[in-house]
Amino acid sequence: MPIAVDLFIPCFVDQIFPHTALNMVKVLEAVGCEVHYNANQTCCGQPAYNAGYKAEACTVARKFLHDFPAGASDRYVVSPSASCVGMVRNAYAELFEGTDDQPRYYGLQRRIFELTEFLVDVLGITEIPGSALTGQYTYHDSCSALRECGIKEAPRLLLDAVTGLERLEMAENETCCGFGGTFAVKFEAISVAMAQQKVEHALATGAQYIISTDTSCLMHLDAYIRRENKPIKTLHVADALASGW
C-alpha cells in the first residue's frame, strides 16, 4: 500500500524554483509514495518570525496548522526545505505555547520532515533507482538542516548512490553561507564575504556542483557565483536525485 504524503512547498521553491518541487514529487512517486498537495497552503511564517514580528508570524503559522491538519491517516508532511521544516518543528513551540493550538502543533511536529531525512530515516531508502549525474559535488550543510533538524548523513547517503556522482568534501562545510534571510539584506557586506568564503572552499575541491537541502542557501551562493563568473554550479538535492531518468 502506498505511503501517503502531503507536500509542503515553501515560498522560495514555489516562486523561484518550481522545478525543484516537481522533482521532489518525481522522487517521492518513484519510491512508491502517494503524493497530495493542498493548493491553499502559503508561508510557514518564518520571514516574519525571524524579523521579530511574532504576532504576525503566529497568524501565518496558525493558518499553516489548518492547512496540514491531522486526520484519520495522519499523513506525513514532506518538504524540500530544511529551513522551513526547522521553523515548524522548533519555532512553533514558542508561538503556540499555552494556546489551544498547541496539541495541533505537536501532532504536526511529529509528522513533518525534510525530503532526505524522510527518505532515509522514515522509509529506509538510501538510493533512488535510475538516478544518474556525471560529475563531482561538494555538499553544503545548511544551518537549518544541520543545527535545527540534525540532518547530515541522509543527503550524503542518497547523493553518493547517484550513478556517476562523486563527493568531495569542502573545508568548513558546516559554516554558514551568509544568507540568513534578512541578514543578507541588513548586513550585506558580511553576507557577501561569507558567500565568497563558502564558494572559494567549494572551488578548492575541484567539484562541479554545490549541493544542499535548501534553495535559499543555494540562491545566495548562486548569486555570488554568477556575479563573479565562477566555474561551479548550485543544485538542490531533489534535482540531483531526479537526474538521469
C-alpha positions in Angstrom: 0.0 0.0 0.0 1.5 3.4 -0.9 2.6 5.7 1.8 0.6 8.9 1.6 2.4 12.2 2.0 1.4 15.9 1.9 3.7 18.2 0.1 4.8 21.4 1.8 6.2 23.7 -0.8 7.9 26.8 0.7 7.7 30.3 -0.7 11.2 30.2 -2.2 10.6 27.0 -4.0 7.1 27.9 -5.2 8.1 31.3 -6.6 11.6 30.8 -7.8 12.4 27.1 -8.1 9.2 25.3 -9.0 11.2 22.6 -10.9 12.7 21.5 -7.6 9.2 20.9 -6.2 8.3 18.9 -9.3 11.5 16.9 -9.0 10.6 16.1 -5.3 7.3 14.8 -6.5 9.1 12.7 -9.1 11.4 11.2 -6.5 8.6 10.5 -3.9 6.4 8.8 -6.5 9.4 6.7 -7.7 9.8 5.2 -4.3 6.1 4.4 -4.0 4.5 7.4 -2.2 1.1 8.7 -2.9 1.5 12.5 -3.1 -1.1 15.1 -2.1 -0.9 18.8 -2.5 -3.1 21.4 -0.7 -3.1 24.4 -3.1 -4.3 26.7 -0.3 -1.0 26.4 1.6 1.1 29.6 1.9 4.1 30.6 4.0 5.1 28.9 7.3 5.7 32.3 8.9 9.5 32.2 9.1 10.3 35.6 7.5 8.1 37.4 10.0 9.3 35.3 12.9 13.0 35.9 12.1 12.3 39.7 11.7 10.8 39.8 15.2 7.1 40.1 14.2 5.9 37.3 16.5 2.2 38.2 16.4 2.2 38.3 12.6 4.2 35.1 12.4 1.7 33.4 14.7 -1.2 34.4 12.4 0.5 32.8 9.4 1.6 29.8 11.5 -2.0 29.2 12.7 -3.1 29.0 9.0 -0.3 26.6 8.3 -1.6 24.3 11.1 -5.0 24.3 9.5 -3.6 23.7 6.0 -1.9 20.5 7.2 -4.4 19.0 9.7 -4.1 15.7 11.4 -6.7 13.3 10.0 -7.6 9.7 10.1 -4.5 8.9 8.0 -2.1 11.3 9.8 -0.2 11.7 6.5 3.5 12.7 6.6 4.3 16.3 5.6 7.4 16.4 3.4 9.3 19.5 2.2 12.3 20.3 0.0 13.5 22.9 2.6 15.1 22.1 6.0 14.9 25.8 6.8 11.1 25.8 6.8 10.8 22.3 8.4 13.0 23.7 11.2 10.7 26.6 11.6 7.6 24.4 12.0 9.4 21.8 14.1 11.1 24.2 16.5 9.9 27.9 16.4 6.2 26.9 16.5 6.8 25.6 20.1 7.2 29.2 21.2 4.4 30.6 19.1 1.8 28.1 20.3 3.0 27.6 23.9 -0.1 27.5 26.2 -2.6 28.1 23.4 -5.4 26.0 22.2 -3.4 25.2 19.1 -0.5 23.6 21.0 -1.9 20.0 20.7 -2.4 20.5 16.9 1.2 21.8 16.7 2.5 18.7 18.5 0.7 16.5 16.0 2.3 18.3 13.1 5.7 18.4 14.7 5.8 14.6 14.7 4.8 14.3 11.0 6.9 16.9 9.2 10.2 16.0 7.5 12.7 17.4 5.1 12.9 15.2 1.9 16.2 13.4 2.5 15.5 12.6 6.2 12.1 11.3 5.2 13.6 9.0 2.6 16.4 7.7 4.7 15.1 7.9 8.3 11.4 7.2 7.7 11.3 5.0 4.6 14.8 3.5 5.0 15.7 4.3 1.4 19.3 5.3 0.6 19.2 5.1 -3.2 16.9 6.4 -5.9 16.8 3.8 -8.7 17.9 5.2 -12.0 19.3 8.5 -10.7 22.5 9.4 -12.6 24.6 12.6 -12.8 28.1 12.7 -14.1 30.5 14.9 -12.1 31.8 15.7 -8.7 29.9 17.5 -5.9 30.7 19.1 -2.6 28.0 19.3 0.0 26.9 22.4 1.9 25.4 21.7 5.3 22.8 24.5 5.7 22.5 25.9 9.2 18.8 24.9 9.4 19.4 21.3 8.3 22.3 20.7 10.5 21.5 22.6 13.6 17.7 22.7 13.7 16.9 19.4 12.1 20.0 17.3 12.8 20.4 16.4 9.1 23.9 15.5 8.0 24.2 11.9 6.7 20.9 11.4 4.9 21.6 13.7 1.9 25.1 12.4 1.5 23.9 8.7 1.5 21.4 9.5 -1.2 23.8 11.6 -3.3 26.6 9.1 -3.0 24.3 6.5 -4.5 23.7 8.6 -7.7 25.4 6.9 -10.6 28.4 9.0 -11.8 28.4 11.4 -8.9 31.4 11.6 -6.6 31.6 13.6 -3.3 34.5 15.9 -2.4 34.0 17.5 1.0 35.0 21.1 1.2 36.7 22.8 4.1 34.4 24.2 6.8 31.3 22.7 5.2 29.3 23.3 8.4 30.0 27.1 8.3 27.1 29.4 7.3 26.9 30.5 3.7 25.8 34.0 4.8 22.2 34.1 3.6 20.2 34.0 6.8 17.1 35.6 5.3 17.0 39.3 6.3 20.6 39.0 7.5 21.7 39.2 3.8 19.8 42.5 3.5 20.7 44.1 6.8 24.4 43.0 6.7 25.1 42.8 3.0 28.9 43.2 3.2 29.3 40.4 5.8 26.8 38.2 4.0 28.7 38.5 0.7 32.0 37.8 2.4 30.6 34.7 3.9 29.3 33.6 0.5 32.7 34.3 -1.0 34.4 32.1 1.6 32.0 29.3 1.0 32.3 29.3 -2.8 36.1 29.5 -2.5 36.2 26.4 -0.3 33.9 24.7 -2.8 36.1 25.6 -5.7 39.2 24.3 -3.9 37.8 20.8 -4.1 37.5 20.9 -7.9 33.9 19.9 -7.8 31.4 21.0 -10.5 28.4 21.2 -8.1 27.5 22.6 -4.7 24.5 20.6 -3.5 22.3 21.3 -0.5 18.9 20.8 1.0 18.0 24.5 1.0 17.2 26.6 -2.1 17.6 29.8 0.0 21.3 29.0 0.6 21.8 27.9 -3.0 20.2 31.1 -4.3 22.5 33.2 -2.2 25.6 31.2 -3.3 24.5 31.2 -7.0 24.1 35.0 -7.0 27.8 35.3 -5.9 28.9 32.7 -8.4 27.1 34.4 -11.3 28.3 37.8 -10.4 32.0 36.7 -10.1 31.7 34.2 -13.0 32.9 31.3 -11.0 33.2 27.8 -12.6 30.8 25.9 -10.4 27.0 25.3 -10.2 24.5 25.0 -7.4 22.0 22.2 -7.3 19.2 21.2 -4.9 19.4 17.6 -3.7 16.0 16.8 -5.2 17.2 18.0 -8.6 20.2 15.7 -8.3 18.2 12.7 -7.3 15.8 13.3 -10.2 18.5 13.4 -12.8 19.1 10.8 -15.4 15.6 9.2 -15.5 
